[in-house]
Amino acid sequence: MRDIANNINPKPAFYPVPAVTTNVVQTSTILDTYGYGSAMLGLITGTLSGAGTFSVALSESNDSGMAGSNVVAATDMTGTPALASFDFSAVNVCRKIGYIGGKRFIQATITPAGNTGSLFVAGVWILGKPVHAPTANPPN
């Protein structure tokens, strides 16, 4: 069989919290990529109501608190922020964006614009190509 479970490590990125009803930027957890050769962010929306757009962006840093962070260059992503972003027509869908840059820490933001309703979104970081496999289960 083709095994993926022993070669990835999922980490929470955006917790499924009550609906976002404002234009406040949603900020993910900070992902430490140490010990892994690949990383991606997976998003899933729920039932959306209202109007608005939600832009996804990635930042990178070598500091665990994201000091001195910068926006990830297009050449350091697989996929694009535009493909990961969505609007209220994106009901119950998944989006993804990968990171192939050289910084140790990454973080994502979702920036609402014109949000007149309720946004339900959750996200998970997926670390792959571990230096040591199999990865722990449950994940650590």
C-alpha positions as CSV (number, residue, x, y, z in Angstrom):
1,M,0.0,0.0,0.0
2,R,1.0,3.6,-0.5
3,D,1.6,5.1,2.9
4,I,1.2,8.8,3.6
5,A,0.3,8.7,7.3
6,N,3.8,7.8,8.5
7,N,5.4,10.5,6.4
8,I,3.4,13.6,7.4
9,N,2.8,15.5,10.6
10,P,-0.3,17.7,10.8
11,K,-0.4,20.7,13.1
12,P,-3.3,23.1,13.9
13,A,-3.1,26.3,11.9
14,F,-6.6,28.0,12.2
15,Y,-8.8,26.5,15.0
16,P,-12.5,26.1,14.2
17,V,-13.8,29.0,16.3
18,P,-17.1,30.9,16.2
19,A,-17.8,32.6,12.9
20,V,-15.7,35.6,11.9
21,T,-18.2,38.4,11.5
22,T,-15.9,41.4,11.1
23,N,-13.0,42.4,8.8
24,V,-10.4,41.6,11.5
25,V,-7.3,39.7,10.1
26,Q,-7.2,36.0,11.2
27,T,-3.7,34.9,12.1
28,S,-2.6,31.3,12.2
29,T,-0.3,29.5,14.6
30,I,3.4,29.7,13.8
31,L,4.7,26.6,12.1
32,D,8.2,25.3,12.9
33,T,9.5,23.4,9.9
34,Y,12.6,22.0,11.6
35,G,13.1,18.3,10.7
36,Y,10.8,18.4,7.6
37,G,11.5,19.0,3.9
38,S,8.0,20.2,2.9
39,A,5.1,22.2,4.3
40,M,1.6,23.3,3.2
41,L,-1.4,24.9,4.6
42,G,-4.8,23.3,4.1
43,L,-8.0,25.3,4.6
44,I,-11.6,24.2,4.8
45,T,-14.6,26.5,4.8
46,G,-18.0,25.8,6.3
47,T,-21.4,27.2,5.4
48,L,-20.8,30.9,4.6
49,S,-23.4,33.6,4.5
50,G,-23.2,37.3,3.5
51,A,-20.7,38.8,1.2
52,G,-17.0,39.5,1.1
53,T,-13.6,38.2,0.1
54,F,-10.9,36.5,2.2
55,S,-7.2,36.9,1.1
56,V,-4.7,34.3,2.2
57,A,-1.0,35.3,2.7
58,L,2.1,33.5,4.0
59,S,5.0,35.1,6.0
60,E,8.3,33.6,6.9
61,S,11.1,34.2,9.5
62,N,14.0,32.5,11.1
63,D,12.7,33.7,14.5
64,S,10.2,31.6,16.5
65,G,8.2,34.7,17.3
66,M,8.2,35.8,13.6
67,A,10.4,38.9,14.4
68,G,11.7,40.3,11.1
69,S,9.2,38.3,9.1
70,N,8.5,39.0,5.5
71,V,5.9,38.0,3.0
72,V,6.8,34.8,1.2
73,A,8.0,35.4,-2.4
74,A,6.0,33.8,-5.1
75,T,9.0,31.6,-6.0
76,D,8.9,30.1,-2.5
77,M,5.3,28.9,-2.7
78,T,3.6,26.1,-4.6
79,G,0.2,27.4,-5.6
80,T,-0.6,31.0,-5.2
81,P,-2.3,33.2,-2.5
82,A,-5.0,33.9,-5.1
83,L,-5.7,30.1,-5.4
84,A,-5.8,29.7,-1.7
85,S,-8.1,32.7,-1.1
86,F,-11.9,32.6,-1.4
87,D,-15.1,34.5,-1.2
88,F,-18.6,33.7,0.1
89,S,-19.4,31.5,-2.9
90,A,-16.8,29.0,-1.6
91,V,-19.1,27.0,0.6
92,N,-17.7,23.8,2.1
93,V,-14.6,23.8,0.0
94,C,-10.8,23.1,0.5
95,R,-7.9,25.4,-0.4
96,K,-4.2,24.7,-0.2
97,I,-0.9,26.5,-0.6
98,G,2.6,25.1,-0.1
99,Y,5.8,26.5,1.2
100,I,9.2,25.7,-0.4
101,G,11.3,28.5,1.0
102,G,14.3,28.3,3.3
103,K,13.1,30.0,6.5
104,R,12.4,27.8,9.5
105,F,9.1,29.4,10.7
106,I,6.0,30.3,8.7
107,Q,2.6,31.9,9.5
108,A,-0.5,32.5,7.5
109,T,-3.1,35.3,7.6
110,I,-6.6,35.5,6.2
111,T,-7.7,39.0,5.6
112,P,-11.4,39.7,5.2
113,A,-12.7,42.5,3.1
114,G,-16.3,43.6,2.9
115,N,-17.3,40.8,5.3
116,T,-21.1,41.2,5.9
117,G,-21.8,37.7,7.2
118,S,-20.4,34.7,8.9
119,L,-17.2,33.1,7.9
120,F,-16.5,29.6,9.1
121,V,-12.9,28.4,8.3
122,A,-10.4,26.0,9.8
123,G,-6.9,25.2,8.8
124,V,-4.1,22.6,9.2
125,W,-0.4,22.7,8.5
126,I,0.9,19.6,6.9
127,L,4.6,18.9,7.4
128,G,6.1,16.3,5.0
129,K,9.4,14.7,4.0
130,P,10.4,14.0,7.6
131,V,14.1,13.6,8.5
132,H,12.9,10.7,10.8
133,A,10.0,8.4,9.8
134,P,7.6,7.1,10.8
135,T,6.2,10.3,12.3
136,A,4.4,10.0,15.7
137,N,0.8,9.0,16.0
138,P,-0.9,10.9,17.5
139,P,1.0,13.8,16.0
140,N,3.2,15.8,18.2
